Structure formats: C-alpha cells, structure tokens
Amino acid sequence: MVAQVKITVLRRTLNDDFLTECGTHIWEPCSAFCEGQEFTVGQDANMPAGFCSWAWCDIQKYVLTLARGGDFVGSKPGVTVACCTDGYRPVFFKIERIAPERV
C-alpha cells in the first residue's frame, strides 16, 4: 500500500557569497515557494499541482521511499528533510508520511 506524503516548505535560502563569486547576477530567494507552504502527494505518488518540477526531480526519491513505507538513517521514522539542488538558492522541505485513516 502506498501512503500519502506531506511536503512542507521549511526554508528558502540564498547563498550570496556563491552568487558574488560564480553568478552572473544577484537573485532573490526562490519565488516558487513560501515558508510553511504545504503540499500533499496522493497515493498516485504524482507531483502535486503547483510544485516546481525541478525541485520535484530532486526530492521525488525521498517522497517515494516514505510513501512505500521506507525510512532514512538519521531521521525519525516516517519523516526526513531534503532540498532542491539549486546551489544559489536552495529550498528545504520536510517530507513526512501521513498515516492512513482507519475506518
């Protein structure tokens, strides 16, 4: 059985020092998300509506692992933290398995 998974935006960051050294212009933190924003991944395990496709590619493996009952070393059971791979302005996500409702 595949469980639902909740994704919560924990933090949007900006690495100004990397932009100064390697970037071509100064950006703002990622505008695709807001801190505290939540998304639910259904039992179909598809990307939620309105989610950044680049970030989804980066965290999908964590979502699917939790959805299928797996856990991660160093994380509490049913939860982990992951981020997108934008080196200049990464976004951090809390990813947690939602226990199915009992009927």
Legacy VTK file of the C-alpha trace (Angstrom):
# vtk DataFile Version 3.0
C-alpha trace
ASCII
DATASET POLYDATA
POINTS 103 float
0.000 0.000 0.000
1.227 3.477 -0.851
0.745 6.121 1.856
0.123 9.798 1.279
3.029 12.135 1.934
3.002 15.745 3.109
5.689 18.150 1.913
6.207 21.338 3.941
8.470 24.173 2.807
10.836 24.763 5.739
13.186 27.416 4.409
14.125 29.305 1.249
17.789 30.270 1.292
20.130 32.463 -0.711
23.881 31.943 -0.957
25.044 35.492 -1.718
28.700 34.507 -1.473
28.287 31.920 -4.235
26.454 34.440 -6.410
29.200 37.008 -5.884
31.918 34.533 -6.787
30.252 32.467 -9.524
26.939 34.037 -10.535
26.104 36.467 -13.283
23.571 38.493 -11.308
22.054 38.695 -7.844
18.824 36.785 -7.331
16.203 36.752 -4.630
15.310 33.554 -2.752
13.220 31.127 -4.816
9.840 32.621 -5.689
8.178 29.273 -6.432
7.573 28.575 -2.727
6.777 30.275 0.585
7.877 29.091 4.035
5.154 26.995 5.647
3.536 26.120 2.319
2.221 22.537 2.270
1.613 20.037 -0.486
0.088 16.568 -0.313
1.226 13.740 -2.532
-1.625 11.319 -3.074
-1.488 7.559 -3.352
-0.802 8.005 -7.066
2.594 9.493 -5.991
2.410 12.177 -8.684
3.887 15.662 -8.357
1.419 17.941 -6.564
-0.208 20.758 -8.542
1.787 23.980 -8.327
5.020 22.270 -7.276
8.280 23.244 -9.008
9.237 20.465 -11.426
12.970 20.987 -10.786
12.513 20.627 -7.023
10.260 17.599 -7.574
13.018 15.848 -9.539
15.363 16.442 -6.611
13.101 15.205 -3.798
10.909 12.621 -5.549
13.075 9.684 -4.399
12.543 10.697 -0.760
8.805 11.101 -1.260
8.501 7.679 -2.907
10.613 5.967 -0.236
8.390 7.317 2.540
5.195 6.630 0.575
6.196 2.981 0.253
6.966 2.574 3.954
10.714 3.157 3.951
12.663 5.302 6.398
16.012 7.111 6.404
19.022 6.664 8.677
19.393 9.684 10.940
15.741 10.717 10.577
12.768 9.873 12.746
10.587 7.111 11.253
8.269 8.448 8.557
9.980 11.800 8.105
13.067 13.376 6.510
14.386 16.696 5.266
15.573 17.229 1.695
16.307 20.178 -0.554
16.404 21.131 -4.190
19.825 21.297 -5.824
19.819 24.988 -6.756
23.232 25.883 -5.341
22.499 29.603 -5.327
19.068 29.496 -3.683
18.125 26.052 -2.352
14.759 25.361 -0.769
14.497 22.908 2.154
11.495 20.622 2.572
10.165 18.496 5.425
8.764 15.308 3.915
6.533 13.132 6.080
4.434 10.041 5.627
0.775 10.535 6.507
-0.695 7.571 8.325
-3.775 6.270 6.512
-7.045 6.976 8.308
-8.579 3.949 9.958
-12.179 3.237 9.099
LINES 1 104
103 0 1 2 3 4 5 6 7 8 9 10 11 12 13 14 15 16 17 18 19 20 21 22 23 24 25 26 27 28 29 30 31 32 33 34 35 36 37 38 39 40 41 42 43 44 45 46 47 48 49 50 51 52 53 54 55 56 57 58 59 60 61 62 63 64 65 66 67 68 69 70 71 72 73 74 75 76 77 78 79 80 81 82 83 84 85 86 87 88 89 90 91 92 93 94 95 96 97 98 99 100 101 102
